[in-house]
Amino acid sequence: MDYELSPREQAWREEVREFIGEHVDEALADETRQRGNEGRGPRAQLFLDALRDRGWWGLAWPEEYGGLGKTALEQWIFIDEIESAGAPMLPLTVTSVAPTIMRIGSQEQKRDWLPKIQAGEIEFALGYSEAEAGTDLASLKTRAELDGDEWVVNGAKMWNTMAHHATHNWLAVRTEPDARKHKGISMMIVPMDAPGVSVQPIWVWPGLRTNALFLDNVRVPRSYLIGERGMGFYYAAMALNFERLSIGSIGMARRHFRALVDEVRRRVVDGRPLREDPWVRERLARLQIEIDAAGMLGLETAWALDQGRVPAAESSMAKIYVSELSQRIADVGCEILGLNGQLHADEARALAGGRMQWLYRLSPMLAFGGGTNEVQRDIIGFMGFGLPRK
Ligand SMILES: Cc1cc2nc3c(=O)[nH]c(=O)nc-3n(C[C@H](O)[C@H](O)[C@H](O)COP(=O)(O)OP(=O)(O)OC[C@H]3O[C@@H](n4cnc5c(N)ncnc54)[C@H](O)[C@@H]3O)c2cc1C
């Protein structure tokens, strides 16, 4: 592939940078990092409104749905710039669920849901995983049965991350109990305010909140089953495919690495500037090489998508590399900065804005979000090398 951006892609990068220059500042980046997934702060809301006003909400959507029809490479440029600036990313409702509804929904379903998504009125939590169904999603047990013109949903979902501020759940449910396990699942939209829906918080290590979701005789209209009955497993895989570009993006890690380098430039330890320490310099140089390599892997995934291929092996490589590199940056950062580098951002003596300890706690999550790295390695084996599937 040609790694040089075309004049059109370069111009697009400049346009995105200009927008970021106008709308992103440190206060927004801090709010985004500190709030994690605790709903949007006021600054993030203003930023996302500005993105929508600019028409960039539907950046990747085909033009027939009011989108801009940007190529995968142009989307990759956008993601890279936004993450690198520390601004909030477009919600998965827009980048993963909506494109899936566009492909699988009936005309009526598209007419019902897409304009509301475009107007920012709807936000989905993603309800795939259960306590006994993560990697092996097809084992899920939450079931939906037809009763007249309504589905009655019963069961429980685990790790339903956005449930506490979502308006709806994008839920994988078993509708065909007698079919083979991959064939018995359907995708359904469940409003969060429907009677029988309840949410219980689960706090995880980086201080982020996720949830358990309980569904007790929840009734939803028949038309809320999206696409074909029994095809839900494949629709869930399709929705996850749309996340490929952002999952393998190095933008966020690059941003924190920059903060580490800035701190090294300033910091003096025992009368000696850190920047003069050969070990520190060597470590930073190594990480910079790896960051650039990660960028190339992301570019290759985008390029393959634009060639009409499903870049399963490429995106798995990018995902593994970026997630493990983020952990290395945090490790090395904490080591270089010493104990003060491990303090929370709220502490006056925290170094690099408390970013290294934050990345240290967050980055293990990147290794299983969107599919665990063990499974990604298996995908590289059978999709990349044609080895037998496990
Ligand atoms: C903080 C957090 C947020 C999340 N948010 C969401 C969300 O919003 N929506 C949602 O639906 N899910 C969400 N998840 C769930 C996440 O996608 C799953 O945790 C993940 O898919 C792994 O599933 P599991 O936890 O059941 O682990 P398991 O599938 O039980 O895996 C356990 C271990 O075994 C390994 N393993 C399993 N199968 C294989 C195999 N075939 N080959 C090799 N190794 C294997 C795994 O790699 C892993 O190391 C979230 C999870 C967490 C912790």
PDBQT file of the ligand as one rigid body, heavy atoms in Angstrom, charges set to zero:
ROOT
HETATM    1  C1  LIG A 401     -15.379  -2.872  31.768  1.00  0.00    +0.000 C 
HETATM    2  C2  LIG A 401     -16.077  -3.741  30.762  1.00  0.00    +0.000 A 
HETATM    3  C3  LIG A 401     -16.956  -3.162  29.857  1.00  0.00    +0.000 A 
HETATM    4  C4  LIG A 401     -17.655  -3.966  28.940  1.00  0.00    +0.000 A 
HETATM    5  N1  LIG A 401     -18.631  -3.388  28.145  1.00  0.00    +0.000 NA
HETATM    6  C5  LIG A 401     -19.444  -4.197  27.433  1.00  0.00    +0.000 A 
HETATM    7  C6  LIG A 401     -20.609  -3.673  26.765  1.00  0.00    +0.000 A 
HETATM    8  O1  LIG A 401     -20.887  -2.465  26.810  1.00  0.00    +0.000 OA
HETATM    9  N2  LIG A 401     -21.428  -4.540  26.114  1.00  0.00    +0.000 N 
HETATM   10  C7  LIG A 401     -21.169  -5.888  26.048  1.00  0.00    +0.000 A 
HETATM   11  O2  LIG A 401     -21.962  -6.605  25.449  1.00  0.00    +0.000 OA
HETATM   12  N3  LIG A 401     -20.064  -6.417  26.647  1.00  0.00    +0.000 NA
HETATM   13  C8  LIG A 401     -19.213  -5.614  27.339  1.00  0.00    +0.000 A 
HETATM   14  N4  LIG A 401     -18.123  -6.147  27.998  1.00  0.00    +0.000 N 
HETATM   15  C9  LIG A 401     -17.878  -7.573  27.918  1.00  0.00    +0.000 C 
HETATM   16  C10 LIG A 401     -16.613  -7.938  27.146  1.00  0.00    +0.000 C 
HETATM   17  O3  LIG A 401     -16.825  -7.788  25.759  1.00  0.00    +0.000 OA
HETATM   18  C11 LIG A 401     -16.291  -9.362  27.554  1.00  0.00    +0.000 C 
HETATM   19  O4  LIG A 401     -15.754  -9.287  28.874  1.00  0.00    +0.000 OA
HETATM   20  C12 LIG A 401     -15.308 -10.023  26.650  1.00  0.00    +0.000 C 
HETATM   21  O5  LIG A 401     -15.908 -10.287  25.413  1.00  0.00    +0.000 OA
HETATM   22  C13 LIG A 401     -14.772 -11.334  27.254  1.00  0.00    +0.000 C 
HETATM   23  O6  LIG A 401     -15.818 -12.147  27.670  1.00  0.00    +0.000 OA
HETATM   24  P1  LIG A 401     -15.833 -12.769  29.140  1.00  0.00    +0.000 P 
HETATM   25  O7  LIG A 401     -15.623 -11.664  30.135  1.00  0.00    +0.000 OA
HETATM   26  O8  LIG A 401     -17.066 -13.601  29.279  1.00  0.00    +0.000 OA
HETATM   27  O9  LIG A 401     -14.554 -13.680  29.226  1.00  0.00    +0.000 OA
HETATM   28  P2  LIG A 401     -14.415 -15.152  28.631  1.00  0.00    +0.000 P 
HETATM   29  O10 LIG A 401     -15.010 -15.214  27.284  1.00  0.00    +0.000 OA
HETATM   30  O11 LIG A 401     -14.935 -16.108  29.653  1.00  0.00    +0.000 OA
HETATM   31  O12 LIG A 401     -12.862 -15.279  28.524  1.00  0.00    +0.000 OA
HETATM   32  C14 LIG A 401     -12.009 -15.503  29.669  1.00  0.00    +0.000 C 
HETATM   33  C15 LIG A 401     -10.617 -15.729  29.154  1.00  0.00    +0.000 C 
HETATM   34  O13 LIG A 401     -10.562 -16.905  28.315  1.00  0.00    +0.000 OA
HETATM   35  C16 LIG A 401     -10.036 -16.583  27.022  1.00  0.00    +0.000 C 
HETATM   36  N5  LIG A 401     -10.755 -17.318  25.973  1.00  0.00    +0.000 N 
HETATM   37  C17 LIG A 401     -12.099 -17.499  25.891  1.00  0.00    +0.000 A 
HETATM   38  N6  LIG A 401     -12.399 -18.193  24.766  1.00  0.00    +0.000 NA
HETATM   39  C18 LIG A 401     -11.219 -18.431  24.129  1.00  0.00    +0.000 A 
HETATM   40  C19 LIG A 401     -10.885 -19.080  22.914  1.00  0.00    +0.000 A 
HETATM   41  N7  LIG A 401     -11.807 -19.638  22.141  1.00  0.00    +0.000 N 
HETATM   42  N8  LIG A 401      -9.571 -19.140  22.575  1.00  0.00    +0.000 NA
HETATM   43  C20 LIG A 401      -8.621 -18.584  23.362  1.00  0.00    +0.000 A 
HETATM   44  N9  LIG A 401      -8.879 -17.948  24.527  1.00  0.00    +0.000 NA
HETATM   45  C21 LIG A 401     -10.174 -17.879  24.907  1.00  0.00    +0.000 A 
HETATM   46  C22 LIG A 401     -10.269 -15.095  26.861  1.00  0.00    +0.000 C 
HETATM   47  O14 LIG A 401      -9.357 -14.530  25.952  1.00  0.00    +0.000 OA
HETATM   48  C23 LIG A 401     -10.091 -14.572  28.277  1.00  0.00    +0.000 C 
HETATM   49  O15 LIG A 401      -8.735 -14.363  28.548  1.00  0.00    +0.000 OA
HETATM   50  C24 LIG A 401     -17.398  -5.350  28.901  1.00  0.00    +0.000 A 
HETATM   51  C25 LIG A 401     -16.496  -5.943  29.804  1.00  0.00    +0.000 A 
HETATM   52  C26 LIG A 401     -15.878  -5.154  30.746  1.00  0.00    +0.000 A 
HETATM   53  C27 LIG A 401     -14.984  -5.820  31.773  1.00  0.00    +0.000 C 
ENDROOT
TORSDOF 0
